Amino acid sequence: MNTTIKKITARQILDCKTRPMLEVDVYTEGGAVGRGSAPTGTSVGMYEAFVLRDNDPLDYKGMSVHTAVKNVQEIIGPALIGMDVEDQEAIDQKMIEMDGTPNKSKLGGNTIYSVSVACLRAAAAAKQMPVYRHLAGENLKIIPLPTFNVVNGGHNGEIIQPFNEFIFVPIGASCVEEAVSMGVSVFQELKTVIRAYLGGAEPLVGGSYGWGAPSEEPQVVLELMSQAAEQCGFAGKYAFALDCASSEMYEEETNTYWLHGQRVPNTEIISCVKALTEKFPLVFVEDMLGENDWEGFAQAHREITRTNLIGDDLIVTNLERLEHAISLNAIDGFILKPNQVGTISEALKTYHYAKSKGLMAIPSGRAGGAVDDVVADIALALQGPISKNGAPRSGERLNKINSLLRAADVNEGSRLADFSSLIRYQ
């Protein structure tokens, strides 16, 4: 099949939070079509690729992406006509050079990323295979363990829970189907447990569709999750993880974070997390400190030994930032979000470098996701130990979960990833 690019089109659609999002279609001469979009997070790190929006207050309160659509149709599209969708790196490098800025602010990181994803999917479509198989180059042998963001922090009514995500990890599952069943069961049981804790009041729905945190104390939330897991009969078969997203609670003027209802220095965050790792089975803790607190991360990595410290806003899937973190011995891995860096090839380069250094990469979608987020395919293709799949509620999150179930079914002989090497709390 002729895999050279024939046409590229673009449009504005909506993400799961009803915010405008760019969507791109790439057509090849041989008839293959690939579609890509650029989900963004609710919490967006300052070092991520620039999200280009129109800033017209009368159009989706400034969130529209018509300029990005125009950039695809009038600048990027014509420049890529005739290129081969199977040469992902060349296409991505062409767009990077056309933009010419460190953070893709001229054409838009969301613009470039959407085209990058669409080209990837067109290449897979030309081979008549799933994207994950196109990337992996083989049938899957390993299916990553899904994890579930069951309790959401931040602002929930009058409560300010400083940690953003409380994640259930079904470490004792024997297969993907059991892992999903465990995650769903605990999520549903949590409604009963939280309602009882609130004296009969209905739990709130959090910003990422988990249950809204019912307490400002991280320990209380983890205790409630433990209770739910025990009531489901999963004793000895579960663990947790945290995404602190501490940049959201950081105040630059005072160099402090919000914790226990007051502003505290980073040493208090480190002490709090260390105490939690000594009481609860925590597989990883993500973004424990702010995105510029390199020294704090290095200190935390020296002091906290019973979990894996992971960077998200700290790394933003950027190779240079990952290299710096490694030089400081500040982390054990990073969250892989390809749209943060802005192209598929850059994201995969960061992944392969991390793997060569013995660090884990945890693929994750964004809070403002889409049903067809390519991260689901990337998580499968890398055949790593773990993926972040969100709360088992809302279509775009359920689609990521279902993608694991489908892949396990059609890739005969595949098995759930061995998780034992990541456990440090025993």
N, C-alpha and C positions, 0 to 999 in steps of 0.2 A: 504493500500500500504506500502511496506517495504521502509522506508525512510533513511536507513543507506547508507553511502557513499560507492560507488563501485569504482569510478575512478575520478580523477581530471586531467584535461589537461590545457595547457596554450599556448598563442601565443602573438606575437607582432602585434598590429594593429595601426591605426592612429586616433588621435583626430581631432576635427574640425579645428584646426590650423595646421594640418598635422605634428604634433609631435608624435613620437612613444608613445604608450600607451599599458599597459598590459591588456589582456583579458583572463578570466578564465572560464572554463566549469566544472561544478560539476554534476556527474551522480550518481543516487541512484540505489539501488538494484531493486527497484520497477519500474524503467524506467523513473522517472522524471529527468529533466535536468534543471539546472539553470546556467545563464551566468552573469558574473560581470566584470566590468572594473573600472579603477581608473582615472577619469578625474582630471586634475590639473588646477589651476588658472594661469592667466598671472601674477597676483600679488600674491605671495605666502608668507605668514607670516613666520617669523623665528622660531616660536614655533609649526608649523604644523608637523605632522608625516612625516618622512623623505621620499622623493621621490627618489627611487633607480634607477639611470641611469648608463650606462656603461662608460661614459666619454671617449669614443673613438672618437677623432676629425674627423676621416674619415668615421664614421657611424652616419648619421644624426647630424653631428656636436656635438657629444657627448651625444645626447638625447636618443639613443636606450635603450631598456629595456631587452636585452637578459639575463642578469644576473637574473633579476626578474623572467623571464620565467623559468630559470633553478632552481631557488629556489622553485617555485611551483612544478615543475615536480620531483625534486630529494629530497626535504626536507619536504615541507608542505604537499604535496599530500599524500605520503606514511604514514605520521603521522596521517592523518585524516581518512584514510580508516577504515570503520566500525563505525565511529561516526554517530550520528543521526542529520540530517539537521534541525530537528525541535528544537534541543537544541542549539540555536544560541549562547547563552552566554557561554556554555561549549566550543564550537568550537572556538569562539573568544578568550577566556581565554587561551586555549591550544596554539594558535598561539602567543599570547602575551608572554607566558612563554617560548616558543621556541626561540623567538627573544631575550628577556632578556634585552633590552635597553629601556631607557625612551622615546625615540622618534621613536622606531621601525627601527632603522638604520641598524641593522644586516641583516634582511631579506627584509626590505623595507616596508614603510608604504603603498605604492601603491600595493605591493605584497599581504600583509595581507588583505588590504581593498578589493581588487578584489575577493579574496577567500571568504571573509565574505559576500559580496553582492551575489556571485554565490550560496552560501549555502542558503541565504534567499530566493532567487528566486526558488531554487530547492524545498524548503519547500512549497512555494506557489503553485508551479506546481504540487506537489504531491496531493494537495487539489483541484486542477483544479479551482483555483480562482486567481484574480489579486493580486499582492503583497500588494496593499493598503488594500484590504479586509482581507488578512491574518494577517496583522499587526494590523488593527483596531479591528478585531474580530467581525465585524458587517457590515451591509450596512451603507453607509455614510449618515449622516444627514446634515453635513455642508461641503460646498465647499469653500476653501480659495479664497480670492479676489486676482486675478492676478495683478501684477505690471510690468511695462515695462521700461526698460533701454533705453530711446529713444535718449539721447545725451551722448556721451562718451567724457570724458576729457583726460588728459594726453597730449602727444605730437601729435598735428594735424597740419602738415605742419610747419609753423613758429610760430604757437600759442601753448603756454603751459598753458592749463587750469588745475589749481591745483586740482580740485575736479574730481573724476574719473567717477562717474555715476550720471546722472540726470534722475530721475525716475518719470514716469507718474502713478498716482494712481487714478483709476476711482471710487471714493468713492460713487458717486451717482447712480451707476448701480443697477438695480433691480434683475439681474440674471447674471450668468457667461457669457452667450452669449452676453448680452449687454456690460459687462465689457470688453470683448475681442474686440468687435466692436469699442468701444470708444478708446481703446489703439491703435488699428490699424489705425483708422481715424486720431488721433492726430499725430501719427508717420508719416503718409503720408503727412499730411498738413504741418508738420514741414519742409519738403523739400522745399515747396513753400516759407514759412516764412524765412527760413535761406537763400535761394537764393536771396530773396529781400534784406535782411540785408547785404549780400555780394555784392550787386550791380549787380546781375545777374550771378555771378559765381556759379558753381555747388557745393553743399555741399560735403564735404569729407565723406567717410565711416569710422567710428571709429574702434578702435581695438576690440570692442565687438559687432560690426555690427550695432550699432546705428549710428546716424549722428555725425560726428566729431564736437566737440565744435567750434563755429565760433568766440569765444571771450575768452580772458583770465579772464574776470570778471564773477564770478558765477551769479551775479544779472542779467547781460545781458542775459545769457542763460535761466534763469527762466522767464524773461520777454518774450522772444521769445516763450517759451513753453506755457505761459499764452495766448499769442496772438493766437497761433495755436489752443488751446483748445476753446477759445472764438469764433474763426472763424468756428469751427466745431459745434457750438451751445451748448456747454456744460457748460455754465455759471452756477456756483453754484453746479456743479456735479463733480468737479475734485479737486485733490490735488497733491502734489509732495512729493518726498523723495530724499535724497542725500546719496551717498556713497562717502565720501571724500577720502578714502584710503590714509590717510595722511602719512602713513609710507613710501609711494613711493616718497613723496616730502620732507621728513625729512632729514636733514644733521646733522649727529652726532657730527662732529667736532665743529660746531657753535651752536648746539642745537636750530636750527631754521627750519622753514618751508617756502615753496615757496608760495607767495600770492601777488596779485597785481603787479606782475613783479619784486618782490624783496624778500629777505629773511627776515622773521619776527619771533618773539617769539610766543609761543603757545597762549599767551594772545590775540594776534591779530587774530588768527584763531577763538578763542572763541568769540571775539567781532564781527567778521564778520558773523559767523553762527547765533549768537543771533540776529543781525540786519536782517538777511534773514528770520528768524522765525517770526519776527514782521511785515514783509512785504508780505510774501508768505505763503500759506497753506501747511506747511511741516509736514507730518505725522511722519517721522522719519529721523534721521541723523545718518549715520553709519560711524564708524571709523574716527571721527572728528579729532583725534590726533593720534600720533604714538603708536605702539604696546607695548611700555614700559613706556608710559606717564601716569601712574596710578594717580598721583596727579593732572595732568591736566584734566583727565576725571572726577575726583571727583569735581574739581573746576567748570568745565563746567556744571556738573549736578546740582550744587547749583545755578548757574547763569541763566541757560537756562530752562525755564519752559513751553514753547509753542510748544514743540515737544518731541518725544521719542528719547533718546540717546541710540544707539545700538553699541555693540562691535562685530567686526569680527576678524581682526588680533589680537585684544586685547584678545579675548577669545579662538579662534580656536577650538570651540566645545569641550573644555577641562574642565572637572569638577573642577579641582583644580583652574584654572584661573577664572572660573565663581564664585567660592566661594570667591576668593579674591576680585573680583569686587563688589560682593554683600556686603562684609564686609566694603568696602569703600563707599558704596552707590554711585557707579560711573556710573551705566547704568540702563536702563529700559528693556533691553532685549539683545539678541544676534542672530547672523546669524548662522543658523544650516547647516553646511557643513560636512557631516559624514566623508568624506575622510581626513579632517583636523586632526581628532583624530585617525582614522585608522581602526575602526571596527564599525559595525552597533550597537552592544550592548552598546559600550561606548557612542556613539552619543545619543542613546535613553536614557541612564542614565542621561546624561547632560540635555537633554530636560526635563525629568520628574522632575529633581531637580529645574530647572528654573521655571517650572510651579507651583511647590509647594511653591515657594517664590513669586509668583505673577508676574513673568517676562515673557515677550513674547519671542517666538522663531520664527524666520522667515526662513523657508527652502529656500535654494538657490543652484542652480547648480554652475558650475565653468566656467570661460571664455573658457577654453580648454575642452569643454564638448563632450559628445557622444550622439547619438540619443536616446539611451535607458538608460539614466541616472536614477538611482534608486531614486534620490531625488524627482522626479515627484511623485512617489508612496508614498514616505514618507510625502510629503506635503499634499497629500490627506488623508493619514492614520491618521495623527495627528489632522485633522479637526480644524486647527487653523484659525486665522483671515486673514492671508495674506501669499502670497508666491512671491518670486522673479522669474520672468519668462524670463528675458532678453528682447532684442529687438525683435519685430515681423518680424524677417528676419533670414534666415538660418535654415536648417532642424532640428538641435538638439534643437533650441530654440522654433521653431514652434511645435515640438513634445510635449514639456512641456505644451504649451498653449492648444494644442489639447487634451492632457490627461485630462485637467479640463473639457473640453466640453463633452468628452466621459463619464466621471464619472458622470457629472450632468445628462446626458441622461439616463444612465442605473441604477442609484440609485434613484428610484422613491421616490418623496417626499423630496429629499434633497433641500437645499436652500443655497444661498450665505451667507457667514459669516456676522454677525452683526459687523460692523466696528466702531460703534459710541463710544465705550469706549476707543478707541485708539486716538481719536482726541483731541488735547490739544490746538489748535490754535484758537479756537472760544471763 
